Amino acid sequence: MNGEKASRREQILAAAAELFARHGFHGVGIDDIGAAVGISGPALYRHFRSKDAMLGEMLGSISRFLLEGGTELAERAGDPPDVLAELVRFHVDFALTHPALITVQERNLANLTDADRKQVRALQRQYVEVWVTVIRAAIPRVDEAHARSAAHAVFGLINSTPHNRHLPDTELAEWLTRLALGALRAAG
């Protein structure tokens, strides 16, 4: 796929994410998405076979991005508490820069096709396991079940950012990072 077509797909996905976050998946039509990017709704079918396919690619790509980025951080050599802090910052940065995607993920996972939902769930489970490994290395007293629960709790805290924009982003990033790390350390 050439760069221009990929860029157009990304533009369409970004517009769809904003609309899905604001109005819900079922509250947005193909014509709404087309209008948001300056083309007719039917012209979107040159880029995606359906609105369902758009949602599948959107949620699949963010799950892959998080897994790949988290895995890269986890595999870096370094002091385990520092690696954990980097992993937290990575997720905080994603949540702050992509609040619409966080909202779409939270509200529309059930709207995925069965195949897409299975793929996204598998990627999410792998991402959780990255966190479990990093948490247990940084906080050795935490067993696997508690590390998994702690990861999910921290995701809830960080992924609340679309509903928590009371501070400037840089201050909110610092605050969320401190809260998440504090919660993880308290688990030990």
N, C-alpha and C positions, 0 to 999 in steps of 0.2 A: 504494500500500500504506500503510495507516495505521501510526502510530508503534508501537502495541501489537503488531501483527502483526510488524513489522520487528524490534522488540525481542525478541520470542519466537524469531524465526528466528536472531537473533544469539546468543541464549542457547543454542539447540540447536546451532549451529555451534561455539560455545565448548566445550560439553560434549563434542561429537563429537571436536573437536580433542584434548582431553585424553585421551579414551579411545583414539583412533587412535594418539596418541603413545605411550601406555602399552602397548597391547596389539596394535597393528598394525591396519590397515584390515580385514583378513580375520578378525581375532580379536575383532571387535566386531559384535554384531548390533543390529538396529533396536530390539529390546526393551531392550538395554543403554543405548542412547542415550536412549530414552524414560524409562527409570527414572532416569537421571541428571538429567533435567529435570522429573520428577514427573508424567509422562503415560505412557499406554500406547504401546508401540512403533507399533502401527497408527495412532495419532493423529498421528504424525510425518508421515504422508502428506498431511495437511492443509497442511503447510508445504513439504514436499519430495516430489518424485515417487519418489525412491529414495535409497538410501545413496550410490550413485554420483553422483547429482545434488548431494548434500550435499558430497561431496569436491570435485567440480568447482567449486561455488560458493566453497567454502573457499579452495582454492588459486588460483582466478581472482581472488577479491577481494583476497587478500594481494599478488598480483602487480600488480594495478591500483593498490593503495594505495602500494606501493613505487615504481612508475613515476610516479604522479602527484606524490608527495612529492619524489622525486628530481628530476623535471623542474622542479618549482617552485623548488627550491633552486638548480638549475643555471642557471635563467633570471634569478636575482637578480643585480643589478649588484653588483660587489664585487671585491676582490682575489682572483684565482684560488686562491691557497693557502688563503685563508679559506673560500672556497666549497667547496673540497675537504674541509676540516676539518668543515664543517657537514654535508656529504654523509656523511662517515664517522660522525659523531655520530648522524645520522638513522638510519642502518642499525643502528648499535650499540643505540640506544634501542629500535628495533623488535625486535631479536633478544632483548634482555633482558626486554622486557615481553610477548613472545609466544613463549616457548621451545617450547611445544607445537606451534605452527604451523610453526616452523623444523623440528622433528622430523618432522612430518607431511609437509612439503614434501620433505625429504631422503629419506624412506623410501617415500613413496606416489605419487610422480609417475607411475610405471608403472601404477598402478591406475586412473588417469583413463581415461575414454572417449577414443577417438581425437580427437574434436572438441575436448573439453576440454583434452587434452594439447597439441594444436596451438595453442589459444588461449593457454594458460599459457606455453608455450615462446616464442611470439611476444612476449608481454608481457615475459618475462624477457630476451629478446634486446634489446628496446628499452631496458630498464633498464640492461643492460650498456653499451649505446651512450651512455647519459647519463653513466655513469661514465667511459667512454673519453674523451668530450669534456672532462669536467671535469679528469681526470688530465692530459690533454695540454695544457690551458690552464695548469694549475698547475706542470707539470713539462715544459717545452717540448722537452727533449732526448729524451723518450720517444715512440717511433713508435707507430702505431696497434696493431700486433700485440702489442707489449710492454705497452701500456696495457690492452689487453683481457685479457692474461694476468695482469697485476697486479690488475685488478678481480676476476677469478675467485679469485685467491689470497687477496685480502683478504676476499672473501665467505666463503671456507673458514675463515679465522681468526675472523671475527665470528660466523659461523653455528655455530661450535663451542660456543657458550654453553650450550646445553642440557646439555652434557657437562662444563662447566667452571663450577661454581658454588661455588668454593672461597673466594671473596672476597665481601664485601657488594656488592650491585648498584652502588652509587655508585662504589666503588673499582674494581670490575670494568669499569664503563663507561669510566672514566678510563684504566685500563690498556689495554683493548682499543683505544681511540681512539689512544693513544700508539703502541702496537704497529703498528696499521694504517697510521698516517701515517708512521711510521718505515720500514715496508716499502715504501710508495709512494715516499717520497723516495729510498730506496736504489735504486729502479728507474731513477732518473735519473742 
